[in-house]
Amino acid sequence: MSSDSNHIHLTESQILQLERQGCYSPTWHKVMVTAATDLALIRMSRFYGDVRIGSLVSDSENLQGIFGAVVHDCKIGDAAYVSNVAGELRGIEIDDHVIIENVGRITADLESPCGLGEQVSVLDETGSRPVPLFPDLTAQLASLMAHYPRLAENIILPMLKEEWEQAPMGGYIGRGVVIRDVKLIHNVRIDKDIVVEGASRLVNGRIINNATASRRLSYIGSDVDAENFMVVDGRVDSGALLRNCFVGQGAEIGKHFTAHDSLFFANCSCECGEACAALAGPYTVTMHKSSLLIGAEYSFMNAGSGTNASNHMYKLGPVHWGIMQRGVKTSSGAYIMWDGKIGAFSLLMGQHKSHPDTSLFPFSYLFATDRGSTIVTPGIMLRSCGLMRDKLKWPKRDRRKDSDVPLMDHITFDVLNPITVGAMLKALPILDEMSASRPEPDGFFHYNGLLLTPGGIKRGREFYVMAIVKYFHTVLASAPEETEILSRLHVPEEWIEIGTQIAPSSIINEIRECEDSASITQVLDNAFLHYKALEYSWVRKLVTPSWADLLKNAQAFIDRLDREIEADRASALASIRK
């Protein structure tokens, strides 16, 4: 973009030329051009306030010029094409090689934050766990701030606010941007090489592109209406309606999806339905009408048609929230009343109204009774061929890698991992205790409000043992090469999942000692980098003599589990052929 020193005031003859070409300004003395500005390319336009126009030259291959526009207090870069602005361009800095065509209004207030710091009320919807919008927001930082609001308020937010004081403010349209057929853009910063076409209304936000023009992910399409938003290498299209939302790398929101106070991270796909106060971690998928993701955290999730939830008991407001651990699927018409916690890689079916916590029983079928209680069939999903298909497809469907952008969200893809295996290890003695006793008169074993059948307990224990042996065998067989790292690492006692990154729980104390956001990022990066070494040291410590004995026959357990998966696949194929 031409510097201000390259701009010159119009001469009397230049003003007369512009007026002959249908242009008007009450303050021509505030309109400046460069020596390389071809005034013949400025027609039927009006200029108000301070206006700077860059180099414009006749080019048969690239459109340039200003035609039929109202321009108020703007700086327009070199080789720009601005045509048919029915309302006005006001308060905008426009970089080089920008195309703006057939728009209503693009305006900005002086020093507008353009969405920076706007609070998103995720999870409980009342604002007690706010997550601010900013370009470097990741699934990890969002999860930390939502789950540890005091950590966010006392440590993370003060760091961020100090950094935001240096951030660029005000309306801006980056180099190579194309904006066509848009009704209103107000207080929005648009990064380089982004296409915005057909959007209805964009207010108070930022659209950021970290990729090259030919491989960009960021795109805003037809009839999109977004306010208080940030899109970072994401796609919003086809009538999506967003309020107080973040759309992250490779995420796609479209087909009239409606969301407020929600965060969507890497590779989410959301269509047709609705989200409210949702913390949608990577690979959250909802594609059906009448589906509502509300007041909960999700990841690797697939919502069946008509999936719904409730976070409001009409007493204290929408203060209830829940967690669907990674990989949960819901059947058509599934319903859950928060609060609650659904164990990883489970299938939720029916109407669950007893606030279930099934986190100790991952890989389960979860049925609902007529009264809304939850029946748990543990471990049965471990034999699902669909789960194995998902495990293989998720890494392949990482849209971020197609564009070669810096990967912001840390994603641990492993299905068997310290969280799921840790839960199964805790579940085994509970299952053993129940199987050694008698069920209640209703035929179920009762555990923390959950119902389990004798057959389900027996079968679940078998699957858990097979999976744990397979996991231990796999991890121990792939010892990290950096043996010196193992000697320096502290063996984790407990693990937590932070926005699909699995890390030692001690990471929270490390973050409390950080002095700036870069240090927090470094702590998360280090834990992600050394995940396999940390996992190996943890598993090695867990292998007691009894597990060591089972590991001597590890291949037999693995083969049996593989046969179960193959039998499930054969059964599924047979049902299709009927």
Order of alpha helices (4+ residues) and beta strands (2+ residues): beta-alpha-beta-beta-beta-beta-beta-beta-beta-beta-beta-beta-beta-beta-alpha-alpha-beta-beta-beta-beta-beta-beta-beta-beta-beta-beta-beta-beta-beta-beta-beta-beta-beta-beta-beta-beta-beta-beta-beta-beta-beta-beta-beta-alpha-alpha-alpha-beta-beta-alpha-alpha-beta-beta-alpha-alpha-alpha-alpha-alpha
